[in-house]
């Protein structure tokens, strides 16, 4: 019973986030974060209203947003778990990797320039 309440409130909050005009996703309405949010909404809707199981709902939600069925389904369940517990969306770290070596770090090259 407690889990159903948590899922119901999570569905309500995600729908508010989607329809909110003030919250913008990292890359707009067609970015990765927006697809993830719609997959979370789809999963919660199928579990709450269509009485689907967690695995089937996550796989369908993943496919509906263009993710792979198996791996995407696992990721949707991970995103939903994070959303339900802390109401936090994952941010893509693509392009934010640490640069470990640069030619400018070499003193000989720096002196030549």
DSSP file (Angstrom, degrees, kcal/mol; ACC not computed):
  #  RESIDUE AA STRUCTURE BP1 BP2  ACC     N-H-->O    O-->H-N    N-H-->O    O-->H-N    TCO  KAPPA ALPHA  PHI   PSI    X-CA   Y-CA   Z-CA
    1    1 A X     >        0   0    0      0, 0.0     4,-1.7     0, 0.0     5,-0.1   0.000 360.0 360.0 360.0 -42.7    0.0    0.0    0.0
    2    2 A X  H  >  +     0   0    0      1,-0.2     4,-2.1     2,-0.2     5,-0.1   0.878 360.0  53.3 -64.8 -37.3    2.8    2.4    0.9
    3    3 A X  H  > S+     0   0    0      1,-0.2     4,-2.4     2,-0.2    -1,-0.2   0.890 106.4  52.5 -65.5 -39.0    4.6    1.6   -2.4
    4    4 A X  H  > S+     0   0    0      2,-0.2     4,-2.3     1,-0.2    -1,-0.2   0.880 108.4  50.7 -65.4 -36.9    1.4    2.5   -4.4
    5    5 A X  H  X S+     0   0    0     -4,-1.7     4,-2.6     2,-0.2     5,-0.2   0.926 110.5  49.3 -64.2 -44.0    1.1    5.8   -2.6
    6    6 A X  H  X S+     0   0    0     -4,-2.1     4,-2.1     1,-0.2    -2,-0.2   0.908 112.6  47.2 -62.2 -42.4    4.8    6.6   -3.4
    7    7 A X  H  X S+     0   0    0     -4,-2.4     4,-2.4     2,-0.2    -1,-0.2   0.882 111.0  52.3 -66.6 -37.7    4.2    5.7   -7.1
    8    8 A X  H  X S+     0   0    0     -4,-2.3     4,-2.1     2,-0.2    -2,-0.2   0.930 112.3  44.1 -64.0 -46.1    1.1    7.7   -7.3
    9    9 A X  H  X S+     0   0    0     -4,-2.6     4,-2.4     2,-0.2    -1,-0.2   0.869 112.6  53.1 -66.3 -36.2    2.8   10.8   -5.9
   10   10 A X  H  X S+     0   0    0     -4,-2.1     4,-2.3    -5,-0.2    -2,-0.2   0.906 109.2  48.8 -65.4 -41.2    5.8   10.2   -8.2
   11   11 A X  H  X S+     0   0    0     -4,-2.4     4,-2.0     2,-0.2    -2,-0.2   0.914 111.7  49.6 -63.8 -42.7    3.5   10.0  -11.2
   12   12 A X  H  X S+     0   0    0     -4,-2.1     4,-1.8     1,-0.2    -2,-0.2   0.916 112.7  47.0 -61.7 -43.8    1.7   13.3  -10.2
   13   13 A X  H  X S+     0   0    0     -4,-2.4     4,-2.1     2,-0.2    -2,-0.2   0.871 111.0  50.6 -68.2 -37.6    5.1   15.1   -9.7
   14   14 A X  H  X S+     0   0    0     -4,-2.3     4,-2.2     2,-0.2    -1,-0.2   0.875 109.9  50.6 -70.3 -35.2    6.5   13.9  -13.0
   15   15 A X  H  X S+     0   0    0     -4,-2.0     4,-2.2     2,-0.2    -1,-0.2   0.883 109.3  51.0 -68.4 -36.8    3.4   15.0  -14.9
   16   16 A X  H  X S+     0   0    0     -4,-1.8     4,-1.1     2,-0.2    -2,-0.2   0.907 110.3  50.4 -62.5 -41.4    3.7   18.4  -13.2
   17   17 A X  H  < S+     0   0    0     -4,-2.1     3,-0.2     1,-0.2    -2,-0.2   0.905 110.9  48.3 -63.7 -42.0    7.4   18.6  -14.3
   18   18 A X  H  < S+     0   0    0     -4,-2.2    -1,-0.2     1,-0.2    -2,-0.2   0.912 117.0  41.0 -66.5 -41.9    6.5   17.7  -17.9
   19   19 A X  H  < S+     0   0    0     -4,-2.2    -1,-0.2    -5,-0.1    -2,-0.2   0.555  90.2 111.1 -85.4  -7.2    3.7   20.3  -18.2
   20   20 A X     <  -     0   0    0     -4,-1.1    -3,-0.0    -3,-0.2    -4,-0.0  -0.453  54.2-158.4 -69.4 136.2    5.6   23.0  -16.3
   21   21 A X  S    S+     0   0    0     -2,-0.2    -1,-0.1     1,-0.1    -4,-0.1   0.621  88.0  56.9 -87.6 -14.3    6.6   26.0  -18.4
   22   22 A X  S    S+     0   0    0      2,-0.0     2,-0.6     1,-0.0    -1,-0.1   0.770  89.5  78.2 -90.4 -26.4    9.3   27.0  -16.0
   23   23 A X        -     0   0    0     -6,-0.2     2,-0.4    -5,-0.0    -1,-0.0  -0.732  61.7-172.3 -87.9 123.6   11.4   23.8  -15.9
   24   24 A X        -     0   0    0     -2,-0.6     2,-0.1     2,-0.0    -3,-0.0  -0.925  18.9-127.9-115.1 140.8   13.6   23.3  -18.9
   25   25 A X    >   -     0   0    0     -2,-0.4     3,-1.2     1,-0.1     4,-0.1  -0.381  33.3 -99.6 -80.9 164.9   15.5   20.2  -19.7
   26   26 A X  T 3  S+     0   0    0      1,-0.3     3,-0.1    -2,-0.1    -1,-0.1   0.888 119.8  19.4 -53.4 -47.3   19.3   20.3  -20.4
   27   27 A X  T >  S-     0   0    0      1,-0.4     3,-0.5     0, 0.0    -1,-0.3   0.037 117.1-103.4-115.3  25.4   18.9   20.0  -24.2
   28   28 A X  G X   -     0   0    0     -3,-1.2     3,-1.2     1,-0.2    -1,-0.4  -0.369  64.2 -38.8  86.6-168.1   15.3   21.1  -24.6
   29   29 A X  G 3  S+     0   0    0      1,-0.3    -1,-0.2    -3,-0.1    -3,-0.1   0.597 138.0  48.3 -72.8 -12.2   12.2   19.0  -25.2
   30   30 A X  G <  S+     0   0    0     -3,-0.5    -1,-0.3    -5,-0.1    -2,-0.1   0.137  90.2 106.7-115.9  19.4   14.0   16.7  -27.6
   31   31 A X  S <> S-     0   0    0     -3,-1.2     4,-1.8     1,-0.1     5,-0.2  -0.350  85.2 -97.8 -91.8 176.1   17.1   16.0  -25.5
   32   32 A X  H  > S+     0   0    0      1,-0.2     4,-2.2     2,-0.2     5,-0.2   0.876 121.5  54.0 -61.9 -40.8   18.1   12.8  -23.7
   33   33 A X  H  > S+     0   0    0      1,-0.2     4,-2.1     2,-0.2    -1,-0.2   0.884 107.5  50.8 -65.0 -37.5   16.8   14.1  -20.3
   34   34 A X  H  > S+     0   0    0     -6,-0.4     4,-2.2     2,-0.2    -1,-0.2   0.888 109.6  50.7 -66.6 -38.9   13.4   14.8  -21.8
   35   35 A X  H  X S+     0   0    0     -4,-1.8     4,-1.9     2,-0.2    -2,-0.2   0.894 109.8  50.9 -64.1 -39.3   13.2   11.3  -23.3
   36   36 A X  H  X S+     0   0    0     -4,-2.2     4,-2.3     2,-0.2    -2,-0.2   0.915 109.2  50.2 -64.0 -42.4   14.2    9.9  -19.9
   37   37 A X  H  X S+     0   0    0     -4,-2.1     4,-2.3     1,-0.2    -2,-0.2   0.906 110.8  48.7 -63.8 -41.7   11.4   11.9  -18.2
   38   38 A X  H  X S+     0   0    0     -4,-2.2     4,-2.4     1,-0.2    -1,-0.2   0.840 109.9  52.5 -68.6 -31.2    8.8   10.7  -20.6
   39   39 A X  H  X S+     0   0    0     -4,-1.9     4,-2.5     2,-0.2    -2,-0.2   0.896 109.2  49.6 -68.4 -39.4   10.0    7.1  -20.2
   40   40 A X  H  X S+     0   0    0     -4,-2.3     4,-2.6     2,-0.2     5,-0.2   0.926 112.3  48.0 -62.5 -44.6    9.6    7.5  -16.4
   41   41 A X  H  X S+     0   0    0     -4,-2.3     4,-2.5     1,-0.2    -2,-0.2   0.923 111.6  49.6 -61.9 -44.9    6.1    8.9  -16.9
   42   42 A X  H  X S+     0   0    0     -4,-2.4     4,-2.3     2,-0.2    -1,-0.2   0.914 111.6  49.0 -61.8 -44.1    5.1    6.1  -19.3
   43   43 A X  H  X S+     0   0    0     -4,-2.5     4,-2.3     2,-0.2     5,-0.2   0.948 112.9  46.4 -60.1 -50.3    6.4    3.4  -16.8
   44   44 A X  H  X S+     0   0    0     -4,-2.6     4,-2.5     1,-0.2     5,-0.3   0.883 111.9  51.7 -62.8 -38.3    4.5    4.9  -13.9
   45   45 A X  H  X>S+     0   0    0     -4,-2.5     4,-2.7    -5,-0.2     5,-1.0   0.926 110.8  47.3 -64.0 -44.6    1.4    5.3  -15.9
   46   46 A X  H  <5S+     0   0    0     -4,-2.3     6,-2.1     3,-0.2     4,-0.4   0.879 115.0  45.9 -66.3 -37.4    1.5    1.6  -17.0
   47   47 A X  H  <5S+     0   0    0     -4,-2.3     4,-0.3     4,-0.2    -2,-0.2   0.918 121.5  36.4 -70.6 -42.9    2.1    0.3  -13.5
   48   48 A X  H  <5S+     0   0    0     -4,-2.5    -2,-0.2    -5,-0.2    -3,-0.2   0.935 132.6  19.8 -78.2 -47.4   -0.5    2.5  -11.9
   49   49 A X  T  <5S+     0   0    0     -4,-2.7    -3,-0.2    -5,-0.3    -2,-0.1   0.819 129.4  39.5 -98.5 -34.8   -3.4    2.5  -14.4
   50   50 A X  S   <S-     0   0    0     -5,-1.0    -3,-0.2    -4,-0.4    -4,-0.1   0.480  96.1-130.9 -96.6  -2.7   -2.8   -0.4  -16.7
   51   51 A X        +     0   0    0     -6,-0.3    -4,-0.2    -4,-0.3     2,-0.2   0.854  47.5 161.7  56.8  40.1   -1.7   -2.8  -13.9
   52   52 A X        -     0   0    0     -6,-2.1    -1,-0.2    -9,-0.1     2,-0.1  -0.532  42.6-104.4 -83.9 155.8    1.4   -4.0  -15.8
   53   53 A X     >  -     0   0    0     -2,-0.2     4,-2.5     1,-0.1     5,-0.2  -0.338  32.9-108.3 -73.1 163.4    4.3   -5.7  -14.1
   54   54 A X  H  > S+     0   0    0      2,-0.2     4,-2.1     1,-0.2     5,-0.2   0.900 115.8  44.8 -64.1 -42.7    7.5   -3.7  -13.4
   55   55 A X  H  > S+     0   0    0      2,-0.2     4,-2.3     1,-0.2     5,-0.2   0.947 115.9  45.4 -69.0 -48.0    9.6   -5.5  -16.0
   56   56 A X  H  > S+     0   0    0      1,-0.2     4,-2.3     2,-0.2     5,-0.2   0.909 114.4  49.3 -62.4 -42.1    7.0   -5.4  -18.8
   57   57 A X  H  X S+     0   0    0     -4,-2.5     4,-2.5     1,-0.2    -1,-0.2   0.903 111.5  48.6 -64.6 -41.0    6.2   -1.8  -18.1
   58   58 A X  H  X S+     0   0    0     -4,-2.1     4,-2.3    -5,-0.2    -1,-0.2   0.891 111.6  49.3 -68.8 -37.7    9.8   -0.7  -18.1
   59   59 A X  H  X S+     0   0    0     -4,-2.3     4,-2.3     2,-0.2    -2,-0.2   0.914 113.8  45.5 -67.7 -41.4   10.5   -2.5  -21.4
   60   60 A X  H  X S+     0   0    0     -4,-2.3     4,-2.2    -5,-0.2    -2,-0.2   0.905 112.9  50.6 -66.6 -40.6    7.5   -1.0  -23.1
   61   61 A X  H  X S+     0   0    0     -4,-2.5     4,-0.9    -5,-0.2    -2,-0.2   0.897 110.8  49.6 -64.0 -40.2    8.4    2.5  -21.7
   62   62 A X  H ><>S+     0   0    0     -4,-2.3     5,-2.8     1,-0.2     3,-0.7   0.936 112.3  46.7 -64.3 -46.3   12.0    2.1  -23.0
   63   63 A X  H ><5S+     0   0    0     -4,-2.3     3,-1.3     1,-0.2    -1,-0.2   0.858 105.8  59.7 -65.2 -34.3   10.9    1.1  -26.4
   64   64 A X  H 3<5S+     0   0    0     -4,-2.2    -1,-0.2     1,-0.3    -2,-0.2   0.768 109.6  43.6 -67.0 -22.9    8.3    3.8  -26.7
   65   65 A X  T <<5S-     0   0    0     -4,-0.9    -1,-0.3    -3,-0.7    -2,-0.2   0.296 124.9 -98.6-104.6   8.7   11.1    6.4  -26.2
   66   66 A X  T < 5S+     0   0    0     -3,-1.3    -3,-0.2     1,-0.3     2,-0.2   0.579  80.5 129.1  90.3  10.1   13.6    4.8  -28.6
   67   67 A X      < -     0   0    0     -5,-2.8    -1,-0.3    -6,-0.2    -2,-0.1  -0.529  68.4 -86.4 -89.8 164.4   15.7    2.9  -26.1
   68   68 A X     >  -     0   0    0     -2,-0.2     4,-0.6     1,-0.1     5,-0.4  -0.351  36.0-123.2 -68.5 151.7   16.6   -0.8  -26.3
   69   69 A X  H  > S+     0   0    0      3,-0.2     4,-1.3     2,-0.1    -7,-0.2   0.964 100.8  27.8 -64.4 -55.6   14.0   -3.2  -24.8
   70   70 A X  H  > S+     0   0    0      2,-0.2     4,-1.9     3,-0.2     5,-0.2   0.984 130.6  33.6 -75.5 -58.8   16.2   -5.1  -22.3
   71   71 A X  H  > S+     0   0    0      1,-0.2     4,-2.1     2,-0.2     5,-0.2   0.911 121.0  50.4 -66.7 -41.3   19.0   -2.6  -21.4
   72   72 A X  H  X S+     0   0    0     -4,-0.6     4,-2.6     1,-0.2    -1,-0.2   0.874 107.1  55.4 -63.1 -37.1   16.7    0.3  -21.7
   73   73 A X  H  X S+     0   0    0     -4,-1.3     4,-2.0    -5,-0.4    -1,-0.2   0.899 107.8  48.7 -62.0 -40.6   14.1   -1.4  -19.5
   74   74 A X  H  X S+     0   0    0     -4,-1.9     4,-1.8     2,-0.2    -2,-0.2   0.907 112.0  49.1 -64.1 -41.2   16.8   -1.8  -16.8
   75   75 A X  H  X S+     0   0    0     -4,-2.1     4,-2.8     2,-0.2    -2,-0.2   0.897 107.7  54.2 -66.7 -39.3   17.8    1.8  -17.1
   76   76 A X  H  X S+     0   0    0     -4,-2.6     4,-2.8     1,-0.2     5,-0.2   0.921 107.9  50.2 -60.2 -43.7   14.1    3.0  -16.9
   77   77 A X  H  X S+     0   0    0     -4,-2.0     4,-2.3     1,-0.2    -1,-0.2   0.877 110.9  49.9 -62.7 -36.4   13.7    1.0  -13.6
   78   78 A X  H  X S+     0   0    0     -4,-1.8     4,-2.0     2,-0.2    -2,-0.2   0.927 112.3  46.7 -65.9 -45.4   16.9    2.7  -12.3
   79   79 A X  H  X S+     0   0    0     -4,-2.8     4,-2.4     1,-0.2    -2,-0.2   0.895 112.8  49.9 -63.7 -40.6   15.6    6.2  -13.3
   80   80 A X  H  X S+     0   0    0     -4,-2.8     4,-3.1     2,-0.2     5,-0.3   0.921 108.5  52.2 -65.2 -43.8   12.2    5.5  -11.7
   81   81 A X  H  X S+     0   0    0     -4,-2.3     4,-1.9     1,-0.2     5,-0.2   0.914 112.2  45.9 -58.3 -43.5   13.8    4.3   -8.5
   82   82 A X  H  X>S+     0   0    0     -4,-2.0     4,-2.3     2,-0.2     6,-0.7   0.899 114.2  48.6 -66.3 -40.9   15.9    7.5   -8.3
   83   83 A X  H  X5S+     0   0    0     -4,-2.4     4,-1.5     4,-0.2    -2,-0.2   0.918 112.5  47.5 -65.9 -43.8   12.8    9.7   -9.1
   84   84 A X  H  <5S+     0   0    0     -4,-3.1    -1,-0.2     1,-0.2    -2,-0.2   0.881 118.7  39.4 -67.1 -38.1   10.6    8.0   -6.6
   85   85 A X  H  <5S+     0   0    0     -4,-1.9    -2,-0.2    -5,-0.3    -1,-0.2   0.928 138.5   4.7 -81.5 -45.5   13.1    8.1   -3.7
   86   86 A X  H  <5S-     0   0    0     -4,-2.3    -3,-0.2    -5,-0.2    -2,-0.2   0.408  87.0-123.6-124.1   1.3   14.7   11.6   -4.1
   87   87 A X     << +     0   0    0     -4,-1.5     2,-0.4    -5,-0.6    -4,-0.2   0.925  64.0 140.7  53.8  49.0   12.8   13.3   -7.0
   88   88 A X        -     0   0    0     -6,-0.7     2,-0.4    -9,-0.2    -1,-0.2  -0.976  45.0-143.7-126.2 135.2   16.0   13.8   -8.9
   89   89 A X        -     0   0    0     -2,-0.4     2,-0.2    -3,-0.1   -56,-0.0  -0.760  25.5-114.9 -95.5 142.7   16.6   13.4  -12.6
   90   90 A X        -     0   0    0     -2,-0.4     2,-0.4   -57,-0.1   -54,-0.1  -0.519  25.3-145.0 -74.6 142.8   19.9   12.0  -14.0
   91   91 A X        -     0   0    0     -2,-0.2     2,-0.2   -65,-0.0    -1,-0.0  -0.913  20.3-114.4-109.9 134.9   22.0   14.4  -16.0
   92   92 A X        -     0   0    0     -2,-0.4   -59,-0.0     1,-0.1   -60,-0.0  -0.451  17.0-160.2 -68.4 136.2   24.1   13.1  -18.9
   93   93 A X    >   +     0   0    0     -2,-0.2     3,-1.9     2,-0.0     2,-0.2   0.145  42.5 139.3-101.1  18.6   27.8   13.3  -18.3
   94   94 A X  T 3  S+     0   0    0      1,-0.3    -2,-0.0     2,-0.1     0, 0.0  -0.456  73.5  14.2 -65.7 129.1   28.5   13.1  -22.0
   95   95 A X  T 3  S+     0   0    0     -2,-0.2    -1,-0.3     1,-0.0    -2,-0.0   0.476 103.0  96.7  85.3   3.3   31.3   15.5  -23.0
   96   96 A X    <   +     0   0    0     -3,-1.9    -2,-0.1     2,-0.1     2,-0.1   0.030  49.4 135.0-111.5  25.6   32.4   16.1  -19.4
   97   97 A X        -     0   0    0      1,-0.1     2,-0.3    -4,-0.0    -3,-0.0  -0.378  61.9-102.0 -75.2 155.4   35.2   13.6  -19.2
   98   98 A X        -     0   0    0     -2,-0.1     2,-0.6     1,-0.0    -1,-0.1  -0.584  25.8-132.4 -78.9 133.2   38.5   14.6  -17.6
   99   99 A X        -     0   0    0     -2,-0.3     3,-0.1     1,-0.2    -1,-0.0  -0.771  23.2-174.9 -83.9 121.0   41.3   15.4  -19.9
  100  100 A X        +     0   0    0     -2,-0.6     2,-0.4     1,-0.2    -1,-0.2   0.750  63.2  24.7 -93.9 -24.8   44.3   13.5  -18.6
  101  101 A X        +     0   0    0      3,-0.0     2,-0.3     4,-0.0    -1,-0.2  -0.996  57.4 176.1-145.5 137.3   47.0   14.8  -20.9
  102  102 A X    >   -     0   0    0     -2,-0.4     3,-1.4    -3,-0.1     4,-0.4  -0.976  36.9-126.9-134.0 149.3   47.6   17.9  -22.9
  103  103 A X  G >  S+     0   0    0     -2,-0.3     3,-1.2     1,-0.3     6,-0.2   0.802 110.3  64.5 -64.4 -27.4   50.6   19.0  -25.0
  104  104 A X  G 3  S+     0   0    0      1,-0.3    -1,-0.3     5,-0.1     6,-0.1   0.654  90.2  66.4 -71.2 -14.4   50.6   22.3  -23.0
  105  105 A X  G <  S+     0   0    0     -3,-1.4     2,-0.5     4,-0.0    -1,-0.3   0.705  81.6  89.8 -76.5 -19.8   51.4   20.3  -19.9
  106  106 A X  S <> S-     0   0    0     -3,-1.2     4,-2.2    -4,-0.4     5,-0.2  -0.680  72.2-149.7 -79.5 120.3   54.8   19.4  -21.4
  107  107 A X  H  > S+     0   0    0     -2,-0.5     4,-2.3     1,-0.2     5,-0.2   0.849  94.3  55.7 -61.1 -34.7   57.3   22.1  -20.4
  108  108 A X  H  > S+     0   0    0      2,-0.2     4,-1.6     1,-0.2    -1,-0.2   0.919 110.5  44.1 -64.9 -43.1   59.4   21.7  -23.5
  109  109 A X  H  > S+     0   0    0     -6,-0.2     4,-1.4     1,-0.2    -1,-0.2   0.899 112.3  52.7 -67.4 -40.3   56.4   22.3  -25.8
  110  110 A X  H  < S+     0   0    0     -4,-2.2    -2,-0.2    -7,-0.2    -1,-0.2   0.877 108.9  50.1 -63.8 -38.0   55.2   25.2  -23.6
  111  111 A X  H  < S+     0   0    0     -4,-2.3    -1,-0.2     1,-0.2    -2,-0.2   0.847 106.1  56.1 -69.3 -33.6   58.7   26.9  -23.9
  112  112 A X  H  <        0   0    0     -4,-1.6    -1,-0.2     1,-0.3    -2,-0.2   0.840 360.0 360.0 -66.6 -32.9   58.7   26.5  -27.7
  113  113 A X     <        0   0    0     -4,-1.4    -1,-0.3    -5,-0.1    -2,-0.2   0.477 360.0 360.0 -81.1 360.0   55.4   28.4  -28.0
